[in-house]
């Protein structure tokens, strides 16, 4: 049940209306997470600002969605899993890539390194060892990419936590739970949260 009321775009005023109109212009809809964030326009503006800035970075839209899916799975955020699985398909992710992302892995070795690092950041609250960072660099991630991964993970943790508190109605096609056993996850001890 929704715990923070969503603002209807047609009744919004001031900064909230301006931001919701911008979301609608970009997406052709206003997702419930944005409607709920609009209760505090500074929150919605901050989310849109960081999201927009990261969209101009070096990580592709596909990879950003894969990170979002990895983070949402580990944080058990049903809203973000639904939203990013839908958007992921829109930017070209296959169903297999979405499932792999939920497990924090990818067939492409560089993307796999991105998702492994993303999962470690979530699981260890941002603390990674020198060895784990060196493994990421060996896989082809440079300092700029690592910095963008940290920011993208942080953005998605924010939306996951926001959704845990607000519990907005999911307005994207819902995603079925993963039914695989933990050992099939194949991401070592840092397995996705649905298997813990």
C-alpha positions, -999 to +999 in steps of 0.1 A: +000+000+000+013+034-009+028+052+021+036+086+006+009+100-016+017+105-053+010+140-067-013+141-098+006+160-125-026+178-135-030+193-100+007+200-093+018+236-090+051+255-090+084+237-092+066+203-088+045+210-119+076+222-139+095+190-130+066+166-136+060+183-170+096+177-179+094+140-170+063+137-191+079+154-220+109+130-218+091+097-211+056+103-224+043+094-190+049+104-153+059+073-133+046+070-098+081+073-083+084+108-099+049+118-087+058+107-052+092+124-052+074+156-063+061+160-028+096+175-022+106+191-055+142+193-044+142+155-042+128+151-077+151+178-090+181+161-074+172+127-088+166+141-123+198+162-122+221+133-113+203+109-137+207+135-165+243+141-157+251+104-157+233+101-191+261+123-205+288+101-191+307+072-207+285+044-195+259+035-222+222+035-215+222-003-217+249-006-191+233+020-168+201-001-169+220-033-162+235-016-132+201-004-121+187-040-124+217-055-105+212-029-077+174-033-076+177-071-073+202-069-045+180-044-026+148-063-033+132-032-049+102-045-069+094-011-083+129-005-097+131-040-110+099-035-130+109+000-142+144-008-152+135-041-168+110-022-190+134+007-198+161-019-203+141-035-231+134+000-246+172+006-248+179-028-263+185-053-235+173-088-242+154-109-217+185-130-211+206-098-204+180-086-179+180-120-161+218-120-161+218-085-147+196-096-119+223-121-111+249-094-113+267-108-144+270-104-181+283-124-210+305-094-222+336-094-200+337-056-195+300-054-186+305-083-163+332-064-145+309-034-142+281-055-127+304-074-104+318-041-091+282-027-088+272-057-067+302-055-045+294-018-038+259-026-028+268-057-007+297-040+011+282-005+014+307+011-009+338-006+005+358-026-019+392-041-014+423-031-033+422-065-050+386-060-061+394-026-075+425-040-093+403-068-107+380-042-122+409-023-137+424-055-151+390-061-168+393-028-186+376-003-162+395+030-159+391+055-130+365+075-149+344+045-155+348+033-118+337+068-107+306+067-129+297+032-116+299+044-080+276+073-089+252+051-108+250+026-080+244+055-055+216+069-076+199+035-078+203+029-041+186+062-035+156+052-057+155+017-041+154+032-006+129+059-016+106+032-029+110+011+002+098+040+023+071+054-001+059+021-016+045+036-048+021+016-069+041-002-096+031+013-129+054-009-151+049-046-160+058-065-128+088-088-128+086-124-117+108-134-088+139-153-096+134-190-090+170-202-094+189-217-065+217-196-049+245-217-064+231-210-099+237-173-093+274-177-101+285-145-085+304-160-056+295-153-020+279-119-029+248-135-043+216-116-052+194-108-022+166-130-033+188-160-026+200-149+009 
